[in-house]
Amino acid sequence: MTEQELLIDCLVRLNRIGVAYMVTGSMASNFWGIPRSTHDLDFAIQLPSAAVSQLVAQFSGDFAIDENAIRAAYRPPYQFNAIDTRSSLKVDFWLPANTTFEREMFSRRLPRNLFHQPAWIATPEDIILHKLYWDKLTPSERQRNDAAGVFAVQREALDHDYLRSWALGLGVDATLHLLLEGKLKPKQT
């Protein structure tokens, strides 16, 4: 199973149970920016506790998924995963931490078709900010390259005021400034 096939499979399952979600991480930066290979999928998901069993049932069989791990994700670090038993690829699910930025990011998600499947995806601005924020927490050339790749492709369509405003609040304004000034560029392959 390829990453693309896994994404389609997960979208079908999530759409079937009707929980609010959005594609984030490298798949979202691939959609908006310069694609790169990835070894996992990331979804932010608003999962009411009453829907946990439904999610487990939807992913059981083809995925190793643990209901106790899901229930534990209502506390930091707000994350659980499912391992696709057909490919060993990992799917990370993130429950939104109740921060102003994460609430804003989720409210701005956009409906799109990904490989002919209806999906919700984080905006390019929010992917840039999120990637820069993760780079601040755990410095990673990959995060900076993803942000630069989205910026390179979406530059003219981006809401620069939104980027500047949130970058200041997230403490990534210096890195965003480098990006906006063209001093942070995507990796050349």
C-alpha positions in Angstrom: 0.0 0.0 0.0 1.4 3.4 -1.0 1.1 6.6 1.1 -1.5 7.9 -1.4 -3.5 4.7 -1.1 -3.3 4.9 2.7 -4.5 8.5 2.6 -7.5 7.6 0.5 -8.3 4.6 2.8 -8.2 6.8 5.9 -10.3 9.6 4.2 -13.0 7.0 3.3 -13.1 5.7 6.9 -13.1 9.2 8.5 -15.8 10.5 6.1 -17.9 7.4 6.9 -18.0 8.0 10.6 -18.5 11.8 10.2 -16.1 13.1 12.8 -14.5 16.5 12.1 -10.9 16.2 11.0 -8.3 17.8 8.8 -5.2 16.6 7.0 -2.1 18.2 8.4 1.6 17.5 8.4 3.6 16.5 5.4 0.6 15.4 3.3 -0.9 18.9 3.7 2.4 20.5 2.9 2.7 18.2 -0.1 -0.8 19.3 -1.3 0.0 23.0 -1.0 3.7 23.0 -1.7 6.6 21.0 -3.0 6.0 17.3 -2.5 8.4 15.0 -0.6 8.1 11.4 0.5 6.7 10.8 3.9 6.4 7.7 6.1 3.2 8.7 8.0 0.0 10.6 7.8 -1.2 13.3 10.2 -4.8 14.2 11.0 -6.1 16.6 13.5 -9.4 15.2 14.7 -12.2 16.4 16.9 -13.3 13.2 18.5 -16.1 13.2 21.0 -15.5 10.5 23.6 -18.8 8.9 22.5 -17.3 8.3 19.1 -14.1 6.5 20.2 -15.6 3.0 19.8 -16.9 3.9 16.4 -13.4 5.1 15.3 -11.9 1.9 16.6 -14.5 -0.2 14.8 -13.9 1.7 11.6 -10.1 1.1 11.7 -10.0 -2.4 13.2 -8.9 -5.2 11.0 -6.5 -3.4 8.7 -5.0 -1.3 11.5 -3.4 -1.9 14.8 -5.3 0.7 16.9 -5.8 0.7 20.7 -8.9 2.2 22.3 -7.1 2.8 25.6 -4.4 4.9 23.7 -7.2 6.9 22.1 -8.8 7.6 25.5 -5.4 8.6 26.9 -5.1 11.2 24.0 -7.6 13.5 25.8 -4.5 14.5 27.9 -1.1 15.8 26.7 0.4 15.1 24.2 -3.1 14.7 22.7 -2.0 12.1 20.2 -2.6 8.5 19.3 -1.8 6.4 16.2 -2.9 3.6 14.1 -0.5 1.3 12.3 -1.6 0.0 8.9 -0.9 -3.8 9.1 -0.8 -4.1 5.3 2.1 -1.6 4.9 3.4 -0.8 8.4 2.8 2.9 7.7 1.7 5.0 10.6 -1.2 7.3 10.9 -1.0 9.9 13.6 -4.1 11.4 15.0 -3.9 14.6 17.0 -6.7 15.9 19.2 -6.6 19.7 19.2 -5.0 21.0 22.3 -7.3 23.7 23.5 -5.1 26.6 22.3 -6.3 29.7 20.5 -4.1 28.9 17.4 -5.3 25.3 17.2 -8.9 26.3 17.4 -8.3 29.0 14.7 -6.5 26.5 12.5 -9.3 24.0 12.8 -12.0 26.6 12.1 -10.1 27.6 8.9 -9.7 24.1 7.4 -10.8 23.9 3.8 -12.8 21.3 1.9 -10.9 19.8 -1.0 -10.7 16.6 -3.1 -7.6 14.6 -2.4 -7.2 11.8 -5.0 -10.9 12.0 -5.8 -11.9 11.8 -2.1 -13.7 14.6 -0.3 -11.4 15.8 2.5 -10.8 18.6 4.9 -7.3 20.1 4.9 -5.4 22.8 6.8 -4.9 26.1 5.0 -1.5 26.8 3.5 -0.9 29.6 6.0 -1.7 27.4 8.9 0.6 24.6 7.5 3.5 27.2 7.2 2.9 28.4 10.8 2.5 24.9 12.2 5.7 23.7 10.5 7.6 26.7 11.8 6.2 26.2 15.3 7.2 22.5 15.3 10.7 23.6 14.1 10.9 25.9 17.0 10.0 23.1 19.4 12.2 20.5 17.9 14.5 22.0 15.2 14.2 20.2 12.0 15.4 21.0 8.5 12.4 18.9 7.2 9.9 21.3 8.9 11.6 24.4 7.5 11.8 22.8 4.0 8.1 22.0 4.1 7.2 25.5 5.2 9.5 27.0 2.5 8.0 24.6 -0.1 4.4 25.8 0.7 5.5 29.4 0.6 7.3 28.9 -2.8 4.2 27.5 -4.4 1.5 29.6 -2.7 3.4 32.9 -2.2 1.0 35.1 -4.1 -2.2 33.5 -2.7 -1.1 33.7 1.0 -2.6 36.0 3.6 0.6 37.7 4.7 -1.1 39.7 7.4 -2.5 36.5 9.0 0.9 34.9 8.8 2.6 37.8 10.5 0.0 38.1 13.2 0.1 34.5 14.2 3.9 34.1 13.8 4.3 36.8 16.5 2.0 35.0 18.8 3.6 31.6 18.2 7.1 33.0 18.6 8.2 32.2 15.0 8.2 35.7 13.6 12.0 35.7 13.1 11.8 32.5 11.0 8.8 33.7 9.1 10.7 36.9 8.3 13.5 34.8 6.8 10.9 33.0 4.7 9.1 36.1 3.5 12.5 37.7 2.6 13.5 34.7 0.5 16.3 33.7 2.9 14.7 30.4 3.8 14.3 28.3 0.6 13.0 24.8 0.0 15.5 22.1 -0.4 16.6 21.7 -4.0 16.5 18.1 -5.3 
